[in-house]
């Protein structure tokens, strides 16, 4: 997950070349987009490590230009076309991360969490939440004012998709501001919450504190009964696929695949790759096709879907080669040759 600094805490002392101090701070936080003091400061901090100290020589074009600046409060005057010397220390920074690749769910870390572990799908988490509209209206408040933290199970649609995804990226004790576009929030539906109504097509913000979490068992920790239960995620995946929730369906199928029940793998991978095609994740679809073909080299449907993915990746030579293999096998095996460029929900249900 890409982490991008958005706010920096610095200590600095700025002076003219004759030694006159014009500005000083023992600790100030600013955002790069807003800038602070002069343009050079925003440019310099992007190149620095936490705790690093530097001496900047700032020419007028990156300082106060041909006009300089007047004396104001505790800030000294800067003559026109004057260079400035800045002793700068980068104390810390806050980061913004892309929770989703399309940047429609973004997370700003306000307080770092503990350790390195994060919740997984199916984890039971306890959180404190404040939900706000873009105008600042609070529509939801849970776990505050002496209330017990709000408990939920991830990947069970107990909260909006964007919030669910964001929680999976957090560490215990972390506090974050999550910005969620309508597609990952309430979409075109008006939603009545505890404290206010969320209008249709509204972006929302959540301040989230991850108080604690208990991870769901990973496949290698499961006994056979638990693996069979995990394999039952098929039905949840099928239900999500039918209503167009392809990303969620893909996650359910992945959980089922990790159950390590060999007899289920070809079926599950096949339905997963149908999801990847719907999500236009064609490179991953090619990888999944390869996994199916490792198990069953004569799987016509996997070959057709691999050809479909290659077409979308504009690798037409490979698409033609794979398509020819599929056509040959479909004739050889007596399988209809139009199997595959349609991935409708009926096929998904019947495959499993």
C-alpha positions as a Markdown table, in Angstrom:
| # | Residue | x | y | z |
|---|---|---|---|---|
| 1 | Unk | 0.0 | 0.0 | 0.0 |
| 2 | Unk | 1.5 | 3.3 | -1.1 |
| 3 | Unk | 2.1 | 5.8 | 1.7 |
| 4 | Unk | 2.3 | 9.5 | 0.8 |
| 5 | Unk | 3.3 | 12.1 | 3.4 |
| 6 | Unk | 0.7 | 14.9 | 3.6 |
| 7 | Unk | 1.6 | 16.8 | 6.8 |
| 8 | Unk | 5.0 | 17.5 | 8.3 |
| 9 | Unk | 6.1 | 18.6 | 11.8 |
| 10 | Unk | 9.3 | 20.6 | 11.7 |
| 11 | Unk | 11.5 | 22.8 | 13.8 |
| 12 | Unk | 13.3 | 25.6 | 12.1 |
| 13 | Unk | 15.1 | 28.9 | 12.5 |
| 14 | Unk | 15.3 | 31.3 | 9.5 |
| 15 | Unk | 17.7 | 34.3 | 9.3 |
| 16 | Unk | 19.1 | 36.7 | 6.8 |
| 17 | Unk | 22.6 | 36.5 | 5.6 |
| 18 | Unk | 23.7 | 39.1 | 8.2 |
| 19 | Unk | 22.5 | 36.8 | 11.0 |
| 20 | Unk | 19.2 | 38.6 | 11.7 |
| 21 | Unk | 16.6 | 36.0 | 12.9 |
| 22 | Unk | 13.3 | 36.5 | 11.0 |
| 23 | Unk | 11.3 | 33.5 | 12.0 |
| 24 | Unk | 11.7 | 30.6 | 14.5 |
| 25 | Unk | 9.6 | 27.6 | 15.6 |
| 26 | Unk | 10.2 | 24.8 | 18.1 |
| 27 | Unk | 7.5 | 22.7 | 16.4 |
| 28 | Unk | 4.9 | 23.5 | 13.7 |
| 29 | Unk | 2.9 | 21.2 | 11.5 |
| 30 | Unk | 1.9 | 22.1 | 8.0 |
| 31 | Unk | 0.5 | 20.4 | 4.9 |
| 32 | Unk | 2.5 | 20.3 | 1.7 |
| 33 | Unk | -0.5 | 21.5 | -0.4 |
| 34 | Unk | -0.9 | 24.6 | 1.9 |
| 35 | Unk | 2.8 | 25.2 | 2.2 |
| 36 | Unk | 4.4 | 27.1 | 5.1 |
| 37 | Unk | 6.7 | 30.1 | 5.6 |
| 38 | Unk | 8.2 | 30.0 | 2.1 |
| 39 | Unk | 8.1 | 27.6 | -1.0 |
| 40 | Unk | 11.5 | 26.2 | -0.2 |
| 41 | Unk | 10.3 | 24.6 | 3.1 |
| 42 | Unk | 7.7 | 22.4 | 1.3 |
| 43 | Unk | 10.2 | 21.3 | -1.3 |
| 44 | Unk | 12.9 | 20.5 | 1.2 |
| 45 | Unk | 10.9 | 18.3 | 3.6 |
| 46 | Unk | 10.0 | 15.9 | 0.7 |
| 47 | Unk | 13.6 | 15.0 | 0.4 |
| 48 | Unk | 14.3 | 14.5 | 4.1 |
| 49 | Unk | 14.3 | 11.6 | 6.5 |
| 50 | Unk | 12.6 | 11.7 | 9.9 |
| 51 | Unk | 15.0 | 13.3 | 12.5 |
| 52 | Unk | 17.3 | 14.8 | 9.7 |
| 53 | Unk | 18.7 | 18.3 | 10.2 |
| 54 | Unk | 19.8 | 20.5 | 7.3 |
| 55 | Unk | 20.9 | 24.0 | 6.6 |
| 56 | Unk | 19.1 | 25.5 | 3.6 |
| 57 | Unk | 20.3 | 28.4 | 1.5 |
| 58 | Unk | 17.2 | 29.8 | 0.0 |
| 59 | Unk | 17.5 | 32.1 | -3.1 |
| 60 | Unk | 14.8 | 34.8 | -3.5 |
| 61 | Unk | 12.8 | 32.8 | -6.1 |
| 62 | Unk | 12.2 | 30.1 | -3.5 |
| 63 | Unk | 11.9 | 32.6 | -0.7 |
| 64 | Unk | 10.2 | 35.9 | -0.7 |
| 65 | Unk | 11.0 | 37.1 | -4.2 |
| 66 | Unk | 11.6 | 40.6 | -5.5 |
| 67 | Unk | 9.1 | 42.1 | -3.1 |
| 68 | Unk | 10.4 | 40.6 | 0.2 |
| 69 | Unk | 7.9 | 40.8 | 3.1 |
| 70 | Unk | 7.0 | 43.3 | 5.8 |
| 71 | Unk | 7.5 | 42.8 | 9.5 |
| 72 | Unk | 4.4 | 41.1 | 11.1 |
| 73 | Unk | 4.1 | 40.2 | 14.8 |
| 74 | Unk | 7.0 | 38.0 | 15.8 |
| 75 | Unk | 8.0 | 37.5 | 12.2 |
| 76 | Unk | 10.8 | 39.8 | 10.9 |
| 77 | Unk | 10.9 | 41.7 | 7.7 |
| 78 | Unk | 12.7 | 40.3 | 4.6 |
| 79 | Unk | 14.2 | 42.8 | 2.2 |
| 80 | Unk | 13.5 | 42.6 | -1.6 |
| 81 | Unk | 15.6 | 40.0 | -3.4 |
| 82 | Unk | 17.1 | 38.7 | -0.2 |
| 83 | Unk | 18.5 | 35.2 | 0.3 |
| 84 | Unk | 17.5 | 33.4 | 3.5 |
| 85 | Unk | 19.3 | 30.7 | 5.6 |
| 86 | Unk | 17.0 | 28.1 | 7.3 |
| 87 | Unk | 18.2 | 25.6 | 9.9 |
| 88 | Unk | 15.5 | 22.9 | 9.5 |
| 89 | Unk | 14.7 | 19.7 | 11.4 |
| 90 | Unk | 12.1 | 17.2 | 10.2 |
| 91 | Unk | 10.5 | 15.9 | 13.4 |
| 92 | Unk | 7.8 | 13.6 | 11.9 |
| 93 | Unk | 5.1 | 13.3 | 9.3 |
| 94 | Unk | 1.6 | 12.0 | 8.7 |
| 95 | Unk | 0.8 | 9.9 | 5.7 |
| 96 | Unk | -2.1 | 9.4 | 3.3 |
| 97 | Unk | -2.5 | 6.0 | 1.7 |
| 98 | Unk | -4.6 | 4.7 | -1.1 |
| 99 | Unk | -6.9 | 2.0 | 0.3 |
| 100 | Unk | -8.3 | 1.3 | -3.1 |
| 101 | Unk | -6.4 | 1.4 | -6.4 |
| 102 | Unk | -8.9 | 3.9 | -7.9 |
| 103 | Unk | -8.1 | 6.3 | -5.0 |
| 104 | Unk | -11.8 | 6.5 | -4.0 |
| 105 | Unk | -11.0 | 5.4 | -0.5 |
| 106 | Unk | -8.1 | 7.3 | 1.1 |
| 107 | Unk | -6.7 | 7.1 | 4.6 |
| 108 | Unk | -4.8 | 9.7 | 6.6 |
| 109 | Unk | -3.0 | 8.3 | 9.6 |
| 110 | Unk | -3.5 | 10.8 | 12.5 |
| 111 | Unk | -1.8 | 8.5 | 15.1 |
| 112 | Unk | 0.4 | 5.6 | 14.4 |
| 113 | Unk | -0.6 | 2.1 | 15.7 |
| 114 | Unk | 1.3 | -0.6 | 17.4 |
| 115 | Unk | 3.4 | -3.4 | 15.9 |
| 116 | Unk | 2.9 | -4.6 | 12.4 |
| 117 | Unk | -0.2 | -6.9 | 12.5 |
| 118 | Unk | -3.5 | -5.9 | 10.9 |
| 119 | Unk | -7.0 | -7.5 | 10.8 |
| 120 | Unk | -7.7 | -10.0 | 8.1 |
| 121 | Unk | -11.0 | -10.9 | 6.4 |
| 122 | Unk | -13.4 | -12.3 | 9.0 |
| 123 | Unk | -11.6 | -10.7 | 12.0 |
| 124 | Unk | -13.6 | -9.4 | 14.9 |
| 125 | Unk | -12.6 | -5.8 | 15.5 |
| 126 | Unk | -13.5 | -3.1 | 18.0 |
| 127 | Unk | -13.5 | 0.5 | 16.8 |
| 128 | Unk | -14.4 | 4.0 | 17.7 |
| 129 | Unk | -16.1 | 5.8 | 14.9 |
| 130 | Unk | -17.2 | 9.4 | 14.0 |
| 131 | Unk | -18.9 | 9.7 | 10.6 |
| 132 | Unk | -19.2 | 13.1 | 8.9 |
| 133 | Unk | -20.6 | 14.5 | 5.7 |
| 134 | Unk | -18.4 | 16.8 | 3.7 |
| 135 | Unk | -19.9 | 19.9 | 5.3 |
| 136 | Unk | -18.9 | 18.5 | 8.8 |
| 137 | Unk | -22.3 | 17.3 | 9.8 |
| 138 | Unk | -21.9 | 14.3 | 12.2 |
| 139 | Unk | -24.2 | 11.5 | 11.2 |
| 140 | Unk | -22.8 | 8.7 | 13.3 |
| 141 | Unk | -20.8 | 8.4 | 16.6 |
| 142 | Unk | -20.0 | 5.1 | 18.1 |
| 143 | Unk | -17.6 | 4.2 | 21.0 |
| 144 | Unk | -17.3 | 7.7 | 22.3 |
| 145 | Unk | -18.6 | 9.5 | 25.4 |
| 146 | Unk | -18.0 | 6.5 | 27.6 |
| 147 | Unk | -19.7 | 4.1 | 25.1 |
| 148 | Unk | -18.2 | 0.7 | 24.6 |
| 149 | Unk | -16.3 | 0.4 | 21.3 |
| 150 | Unk | -18.3 | -0.7 | 18.3 |
| 151 | Unk | -17.7 | -4.4 | 17.4 |
| 152 | Unk | -18.0 | -5.8 | 13.9 |
| 153 | Unk | -16.8 | -8.7 | 11.8 |
| 154 | Unk | -14.9 | -7.6 | 8.7 |
| 155 | Unk | -16.0 | -8.7 | 5.3 |
| 156 | Unk | -19.5 | -9.3 | 6.4 |
| 157 | Unk | -21.1 | -6.1 | 5.1 |
| 158 | Unk | -21.8 | -4.8 | 8.6 |
| 159 | Unk | -20.5 | -1.4 | 7.6 |
| 160 | Unk | -20.0 | 0.3 | 4.2 |
| 161 | Unk | -17.5 | -1.2 | 1.9 |
| 162 | Unk | -15.0 | 1.7 | 2.1 |
| 163 | Unk | -14.9 | 1.6 | 5.9 |
| 164 | Unk | -14.5 | -2.2 | 5.9 |
| 165 | Unk | -11.6 | -2.0 | 3.5 |
| 166 | Unk | -9.9 | 0.8 | 5.5 |
| 167 | Unk | -10.1 | -1.1 | 8.8 |
| 168 | Unk | -8.2 | -4.0 | 7.2 |
| 169 | Unk | -5.2 | -1.6 | 6.6 |
| 170 | Unk | -5.0 | -0.4 | 10.3 |
| 171 | Unk | -2.9 | -1.5 | 13.2 |
| 172 | Unk | -4.0 | -1.7 | 16.9 |
| 173 | Unk | -4.2 | 1.8 | 18.4 |
| 174 | Unk | -4.1 | 3.5 | 15.0 |
| 175 | Unk | -6.3 | 6.6 | 14.5 |
| 176 | Unk | -7.1 | 7.5 | 10.9 |
| 177 | Unk | -9.3 | 9.8 | 8.9 |
| 178 | Unk | -10.9 | 7.9 | 6.0 |
| 179 | Unk | -12.3 | 9.7 | 3.0 |
| 180 | Unk | -14.8 | 7.5 | 1.1 |
| 181 | Unk | -16.4 | 8.3 | -2.3 |
| 182 | Unk | -20.1 | 7.5 | -2.9 |
| 183 | Unk | -19.3 | 4.3 | -4.8 |
| 184 | Unk | -17.8 | 2.8 | -1.6 |
| 185 | Unk | -20.3 | 4.4 | 0.8 |
| 186 | Unk | -24.1 | 4.6 | 0.3 |
| 187 | Unk | -24.0 | 5.2 | -3.4 |
| 188 | Unk | -27.3 | 6.4 | -4.8 |
| 189 | Unk | -29.3 | 5.4 | -1.7 |
| 190 | Unk | -30.3 | 7.9 | 1.0 |
| 191 | Unk | -29.3 | 6.5 | 4.4 |
| 192 | Unk | -30.8 | 7.5 | 7.7 |
| 193 | Unk | -28.1 | 7.2 | 10.4 |
| 194 | Unk | -28.2 | 7.8 | 14.1 |
| 195 | Unk | -27.6 | 11.5 | 14.1 |
| 196 | Unk | -28.3 | 12.7 | 10.5 |
| 197 | Unk | -29.4 | 11.6 | 7.0 |
| 198 | Unk | -26.7 | 10.8 | 4.5 |
| 199 | Unk | -28.0 | 12.2 | 1.1 |
| 200 | Unk | -27.7 | 10.2 | -2.1 |
| 201 | Unk | -24.3 | 10.2 | -3.8 |
| 202 | Unk | -22.5 | 11.6 | -0.8 |
| 203 | Unk | -18.8 | 11.3 | -0.1 |
| 204 | Unk | -18.3 | 10.7 | 3.6 |
| 205 | Unk | -15.4 | 10.9 | 6.1 |
| 206 | Unk | -14.8 | 8.6 | 9.1 |
| 207 | Unk | -12.5 | 9.2 | 12.0 |
| 208 | Unk | -11.6 | 5.7 | 13.0 |
| 209 | Unk | -9.7 | 4.3 | 16.0 |
| 210 | Unk | -8.9 | 0.6 | 15.9 |
| 211 | Unk | -9.1 | -0.3 | 19.6 |
| 212 | Unk | -8.4 | -4.1 | 19.2 |
| 213 | Unk | -9.0 | -7.0 | 16.9 |
| 214 | Unk | -8.9 | -10.8 | 16.8 |
| 215 | Unk | -7.9 | -12.3 | 13.5 |
| 216 | Unk | -9.8 | -15.0 | 11.8 |
| 217 | Unk | -8.0 | -18.3 | 11.4 |
| 218 | Unk | -5.8 | -18.7 | 8.4 |
| 219 | Unk | -6.1 | -21.8 | 6.3 |
| 220 | Unk | -3.0 | -23.4 | 7.7 |
| 221 | Unk | -4.4 | -23.2 | 11.2 |
| 222 | Unk | -7.7 | -24.8 | 10.3 |
| 223 | Unk | -8.7 | -28.4 | 11.0 |
| 224 | Unk | -10.7 | -30.3 | 8.3 |
| 225 | Unk | -14.1 | -29.3 | 9.6 |
| 226 | Unk | -13.1 | -25.6 | 9.6 |
| 227 | Unk | -11.7 | -26.0 | 6.0 |
| 228 | Unk | -15.0 | -27.4 | 4.9 |
| 229 | Unk | -16.8 | -24.5 | 6.5 |
| 230 | Unk | -14.5 | -22.1 | 4.8 |
| 231 | Unk | -15.2 | -23.9 | 1.5 |
| 232 | Unk | -18.9 | -22.9 | 2.1 |
| 233 | Unk | -17.9 | -19.3 | 1.2 |
| 234 | Unk | -18.9 | -20.4 | -2.4 |
| 235 | Unk | -22.5 | -19.6 | -1.8 |
| 236 | Unk | -21.7 | -16.1 | -0.4 |
| 237 | Unk | -19.4 | -15.6 | -3.4 |
| 238 | Unk | -22.1 | -16.6 | -5.9 |
| 239 | Unk | -24.7 | -14.3 | -4.2 |
| 240 | Unk | -22.3 | -11.4 | -4.5 |
| 241 | Unk | -21.5 | -12.2 | -8.1 |
| 242 | Unk | -25.2 | -12.2 | -9.0 |
| 243 | Unk | -25.7 | -8.7 | -7.7 |
| 244 | Unk | -22.6 | -7.3 | -9.4 |
| 245 | Unk | -20.3 | -7.2 | -6.3 |
| 246 | Unk | -17.4 | -8.7 | -8.2 |
| 247 | Unk | -14.7 | -7.6 | -5.8 |
| 248 | Unk | -16.5 | -9.0 | -2.8 |
| 249 | Unk | -17.3 | -12.2 | -4.7 |
| 250 | Unk | -13.6 | -12.6 | -5.6 |
| 251 | Unk | -12.6 | -12.3 | -1.9 |
| 252 | Unk | -15.1 | -15.0 | -0.9 |
| 253 | Unk | -13.8 | -17.3 | -3.6 |
| 254 | Unk | -10.2 | -16.6 | -2.6 |
| 255 | Unk | -11.1 | -17.6 | 1.0 |
| 256 | Unk | -12.7 | -20.8 | -0.3 |
| 257 | Unk | -9.6 | -21.5 | -2.4 |
| 258 | Unk | -7.3 | -21.2 | 0.6 |
| 259 | Unk | -9.3 | -24.0 | 2.3 |
| 260 | Unk | -6.7 | -26.3 | 0.6 |
| 261 | Unk | -9.4 | -28.8 | -0.3 |
| 262 | Unk | -7.9 | -30.0 | -3.6 |
| 263 | Unk | -11.1 | -31.2 | -5.2 |
| 264 | Unk | -12.5 | -27.7 | -4.9 |
| 265 | Unk | -9.7 | -25.8 | -6.3 |
| 266 | Unk | -10.4 | -25.9 | -10.1 |
| 267 | Unk | -14.0 | -24.9 | -9.6 |
| 268 | Unk | -13.1 | -22.0 | -7.2 |
| 269 | Unk | -10.3 | -20.7 | -9.3 |
| 270 | Unk | -12.5 | -20.8 | -12.4 |
| 271 | Unk | -15.1 | -18.6 | -10.7 |
| 272 | Unk | -12.5 | -16.3 | -9.3 |
| 273 | Unk | -11.1 | -15.7 | -12.7 |
| 274 | Unk | -14.6 | -14.8 | -14.0 |
| 275 | Unk | -14.7 | -12.2 | -11.3 |
| 276 | Unk | -11.3 | -10.8 | -12.3 |
| 277 | Unk | -12.5 | -10.5 | -15.9 |
| 278 | Unk | -15.6 | -8.5 | -14.7 |
| 279 | Unk | -13.3 | -6.3 | -12.6 |
| 280 | Unk | -11.0 | -5.8 | -15.7 |
| 281 | Unk | -8.1 | -7.2 | -13.8 |
| 282 | Unk | -6.8 | -9.0 | -16.8 |
| 283 | Unk | -3.3 | -9.8 | -15.7 |
| 284 | Unk | -4.6 | -11.5 | -12.6 |
| 285 | Unk | -7.1 | -13.4 | -14.8 |
| 286 | Unk | -4.2 | -14.8 | -16.9 |
| 287 | Unk | -2.5 | -16.0 | -13.7 |
| 288 | Unk | -5.6 | -17.7 | -12.5 |
| 289 | Unk | -6.2 | -19.4 | -15.9 |
| 290 | Unk | -2.6 | -20.8 | -15.6 |
| 291 | Unk | -3.5 | -22.3 | -12.2 |
| 292 | Unk | -6.6 | -24.0 | -13.6 |
| 293 | Unk | -4.6 | -25.3 | -16.6 |
| 294 | Unk | -1.8 | -26.7 | -14.3 |
| 295 | Unk | -4.5 | -28.8 | -12.7 |
| 296 | Unk | -6.5 | -29.6 | -15.9 |
| 297 | Unk | -4.6 | -28.8 | -19.1 |
| 298 | Unk | -7.7 | -29.6 | -21.2 |
| 299 | Unk | -10.0 | -27.1 | -19.5 |
| 300 | Unk | -11.6 | -25.4 | -22.5 |
| 301 | Unk | -13.3 | -22.7 | -20.5 |
| 302 | Unk | -10.1 | -21.6 | -18.8 |
| 303 | Unk | -8.4 | -21.4 | -22.3 |
| 304 | Unk | -11.2 | -19.3 | -23.7 |
| 305 | Unk | -11.1 | -17.0 | -20.7 |
| 306 | Unk | -7.3 | -16.7 | -21.0 |
| 307 | Unk | -7.7 | -15.7 | -24.7 |
| 308 | Unk | -10.3 | -13.2 | -23.6 |
| 309 | Unk | -7.8 | -11.7 | -21.1 |
| 310 | Unk | -5.1 | -11.6 | -23.7 |
| 311 | Unk | -7.4 | -9.7 | -26.1 |
| 312 | Unk | -8.0 | -7.0 | -23.4 |
| 313 | Unk | -4.3 | -6.8 | -22.7 |
| 314 | Unk | -3.8 | -6.3 | -26.5 |
| 315 | Unk | -1.6 | -9.4 | -26.8 |
| 316 | Unk | -3.4 | -10.6 | -29.9 |
| 317 | Unk | -0.8 | -13.2 | -31.0 |
| 318 | Unk | -1.2 | -15.0 | -27.7 |
| 319 | Unk | -5.0 | -14.6 | -27.8 |
| 320 | Unk | -5.1 | -16.2 | -31.2 |
| 321 | Unk | -2.8 | -19.1 | -30.1 |
| 322 | Unk | -4.8 | -19.8 | -27.0 |
| 323 | Unk | -8.1 | -19.4 | -28.8 |
| 324 | Unk | -7.0 | -22.0 | -31.4 |
| 325 | Unk | -6.1 | -24.4 | -28.6 |
| 326 | Unk | -9.5 | -23.9 | -27.0 |
| 327 | Unk | -11.3 | -24.4 | -30.4 |
| 328 | Unk | -9.4 | -27.6 | -31.1 |
| 329 | Unk | -10.2 | -29.0 | -27.6 |
| 330 | Unk | -13.8 | -28.0 | -27.8 |
| 331 | Unk | -14.2 | -30.0 | -31.1 |
| 332 | Unk | -12.1 | -32.9 | -29.8 |
| 333 | Unk | -14.1 | -33.1 | -26.6 |
| 334 | Unk | -17.5 | -32.3 | -28.1 |
| 335 | Unk | -17.8 | -29.1 | -26.1 |
| 336 | Unk | -19.7 | -26.1 | -27.7 |
| 337 | Unk | -17.3 | -23.6 | -29.1 |
| 338 | Unk | -19.0 | -20.4 | -27.8 |
| 339 | Unk | -18.5 | -21.1 | -24.1 |
| 340 | Unk | -16.7 | -18.3 | -22.9 |
| 341 | Unk | -16.9 | -14.8 | -24.0 |
| 342 | Unk | -20.0 | -14.6 | -21.8 |
| 343 | Unk | -19.6 | -14.9 | -18.0 |
| 344 | Unk | -23.2 | -14.7 | -16.8 |
| 345 | Unk | -24.4 | -15.5 | -13.3 |
| 346 | Unk | -26.1 | -18.7 | -14.4 |
| 347 | Unk | -22.8 | -20.1 | -15.4 |
| 348 | Unk | -21.2 | -19.2 | -12.1 |
| 349 | Unk | -23.9 | -20.8 | -10.2 |
| 350 | Unk | -23.8 | -24.0 | -12.2 |
| 351 | Unk | -20.0 | -24.3 | -12.2 |
| 352 | Unk | -20.0 | -24.8 | -8.4 |
